[in-house]
Amino acid sequence: MQREENNRPGGAFRGHTPRAEQTDAVQQAQNRSRSLSEAELIDVFQQLAGPGTIPRFLRLRQELLDWNTRVNLTAITDPTEVLLKHFLDSLSLLEVYGAERARVLDIGAGAGFPGLPLKIARSQWEVVLLEATGKKVNFQRHIIETLGLHTIEAIHGRAEALAHKPAYRASFDLVTARAVASLPVLLEYAAPFCRPGAQILLPKKGELSAELEQGKRAARVLGVAFKADYPVTLPGLNDGRRILVWEQVKPCPAQYPRSGAAMAKKPLG
C-alpha cells in the first residue's frame, strides 16, 4: 500500500495511530473475526470520542432511523450497522487528523456524515455541512437543534457556488467528502475552500492506482500536494477502506471550482 509521509512539523495531520499506542478496547476488537456487538462498538466509541458522547450518538441513531421511515436518508437500517458504517466510519478520520481546534467542511454531507459524528466527538470544532438535497439538510438542522450542538451550520447548496463566496473560500482547516466521485472532481470541489496548510481527507476503497495518479495531476493545478495513503484499521472497518490525505500548499486559483458540467466534460488530471 502506497504511503507518503507528512514533513510539515507541528501539523494537525498525525498519520496512522501506531498499534502500540491504541487502547486495549480497540486492540481487542480488532482481533475478533466475528461481527462486533453494539456493546463492543460503544466501547470503541468511548475510547475515540469520550464516554460523555455516547448519549448523543445513540440519540442521533434513533433520529436517523425514525426519519428514515419517512425520508430516504440512508440504505443502512440495521441499528448496529449504523453505528459501524456511519458513525465509526466517520470517526476514522480522527486517526489521521488530530487538531484540537479546527474549522471543518463536509462536502456532500448527505444525512450528516462524517460531519455530525465528528462534531459530537470534537465539540470544540466549528463544522459546516454542505448538502444539495433539501430534505437531508432539514434532517441535519433537526439534529443540530435536538442535540443542542453549537458552532455548526447546515447549508443547502452546492460546492461550485459556495466556494466562490468570500465568507467560505480559503477559510477551512479541514475539508472532507464521502461522495462517490473521482479524485480530480473531489479535489476541485475541496481545494477552493482550503486555506494554505489545510488538509483534505478523502475516504476511498478498492484499487486506486490509476485514479490516484489522476488526482495527483489535478492536485498540482489546484495548489494541492498529496501527503499520504493510510488504511483504516478500526474494528469492523478493515475491509480495504483508506483515507487519502492532501495538503493545500498554496491558494487555489480563482477560476476553480468550475461548474459540474465543465468538470464532467473536461476533468482535471
N, C-alpha and C positions, 0 to 999 in steps of 0.2 A: 504493500500500500504506500502510495507516494506521500512524502511529508516534506515540508519546507519549514524551517524554524523562524520564529519571530526574533529579530535582532534589536527591537526598539526597547531600551531599558525602561523599566517602570511602567510599561503599558498595561492597559486593562486586560488584554489578551494574555491568558496564562497557560494555554496549551492543555494537553490531556493530563488529568489528575493521575499522578503516579500511583500504582497499585498499593504500595506500602503506606500511602497517606489516606487511603479510602477507609471509611468507617467499617466496623465489623458487620453492621447490618447490610451494607452494600456488598461487601465481600461474600457474606453467607448467601445472599440472594443470587449473586452471580453464579455461584457454584451449583445451584439447583437446576436440573434439567426440566423438571415439571413446570407447569404453569404456576405463576405466583398467585397466592391468595390475596384478597383485599387487605387483610391484616399485614401481610408481608410488604405489600406496596405502600401502605400507610407508614410503616416503619422506615422505609426508604425515604418517603416524603419528609418525615420528621428530621432525618439527617440532612437532607438537601435544603429544606426551606424553614425548618424550625417547627417545634410541636404546636406553637400558637397559631399556625396557619391551617391546621387540619380542618377545623370547623368551616372555614371559608372554602376550602377545596370541596368538601362534602356538600356544602350548600350550592356551589357552582354546578356540581354534577346533578344535583336534584333539579335545579332550574333548567339546565340544559336538556335533560331527558323529558321534563314536563313540557317545555316549549316545543320540543321536537315532535310531540304528538300533534301539534297544530301547524308548525312552521318547519320546513325542511332545513335543518341546521347541520345535521351530521348523519352519516350512514352507520356510525358506530352506536349501538344502542345497549349493548351489554354493560352493566354498571362497572364491572372490574376492567373491562376493555377501555372504557372512558378514562379511568384513572391511568391506565398504561399508555394508550396510544394517543391520547390528547394531552393529559396533564404531565405525565413523566417525560414524554417525548418533548414537550415544550421546555421542561426544566433541564433537559440535556444541554441546552445552550450555556447553562451555568458552569458546565465542565470546562469551557474554554473562554469564558468571559467573566472576570471577577471584579469589575469596578464596584466600589462602594456606592457611588452615585453616578447616574447616567441619564441622559435624555435618549429615549428609545423609540424607534418607529417600527411598527409591524405592518408591512405592506400586504394587502390582500388578506386581512386578518380572519375572514370568514366569521365563525361564531366567537372569535376572540383568541385564537391560538396561533402562536405561543404567547401573545401579549398579556392576556389575563392571568395565566399561571405565573408568568414572570413578575407581574405587578404584585400578586399575592405573596410570592416568595421574597421579593425585594421591594418593600413598601416605600422605600425612600427614592426609588427610581421614578422619573417622570416618563410616562408612557403615552404614545399616540397610536391608536388603532385606526387604520385606513382600510375601508371596505366599500365596494361599489354596489352591493346589494342592500337595499334599504331595510328589509326585514331582519337581516343579520345585524345591521347597525342598531336597530331597535333592541335586539336582544343584548348586545354589548352594553347599551346605555342602561337597560334594566338591571343588568348585573352590577354595573358601577354604582347605581343607586342602592340596590338591595344589600350589597356587601359594604357599603359605606367607604368606597375607595376614593382617594384623593389624588390630585396631580395625575389624572389620566383622562384622556379625551378620545371619544369615538367619532370619527369623521366619515360622513357619507360622501365619497368622491373617488377620483382616480388619480393614480400617482403621476401620470403625464401632465395633469393640470395642476395638482397641488405643488409639485416640485418647482414650478415657476413663480410661486408666491413667496415674497421675501421673508415672511414670518416662518416659513418651513424650510426654505432652501439653505443648504450648508449649515444646518443648525443641530444636527443629531450626533451623538457619540456612538450609537449602535443602531444599525438598520438590519432587519431580518425579513425573510419572506419564506413561507412554506409552500407557496404557489407552485403548481406544476407548469413550469416554463423552462426554456433553455437558459443556460448561464448567461449568454450575451444579453438576452432580454431582461433577466433579473438584475443584472449589474447595471444596465441602462436605467432601469427604474430606480435602483437604490442609490447609485453614486451621487446624483444631484442633491440628495438630502444630507450627505455626509460632510461634516467639517473636516479639514485636514487632520489626520491622525485617527479618525473614526474607524470603527470596524464594521464590516459587513459579514454576517453569518448566514450561510445558505445551507440548510439541511438537504441532503440528497441521498440517493440509494441506488445501488447497482453499478454497472460498468460505466465509467465516466471518462475514460482516457481521451477520446476524441472531443467530447463536449468540453472537457477541462482546457484543452488546447485552444478551442474556440473562445472560451471565456477569458483566457489569458490575453489573447489578441484584442478582444473587446476592452478588457481592463486597461490596456495601455492607452487607448483612445480616451478613456473616461477618467484618467488620473488615478487609477487603482492598481495596487500590486497584490499578487497572490501571496499568501503567507503560509497556509498550512491546510492539510487534508487529514482530519482526525476521525477515527472510528468511534462510534457511540458504543460504550461498553456498559451502560447501566443495565441492571437486570431486566430481562424481558425485551430489551431493545437491541441486543447484539445480533442482529439479523442482516447486517450489511449497511445499516444506516451510517451516514457520515456527515460531518459538518465541515463545509469549506469556508475557510477564513480568509478574508480580504481586508486590505487597509487602504483608506483614501490617503494617498501620499501628496496630492496637490488638488486644487479646486477643479471640480468637473467643468468642462467647457459649457458655456451658457446655452448652446443650442440643444442640449440634452436635458431631459428625455424628449425624444420625438413622439409623434402620435403612435398608437398601437398599430395602425395600418402601415406606417412607414417602417416600423421595426419588423413587421412580418414580411414586407416587400424586400427590404434590404437590411438584414440583421448585421450588426457589428460582429466582427470575428469571422 
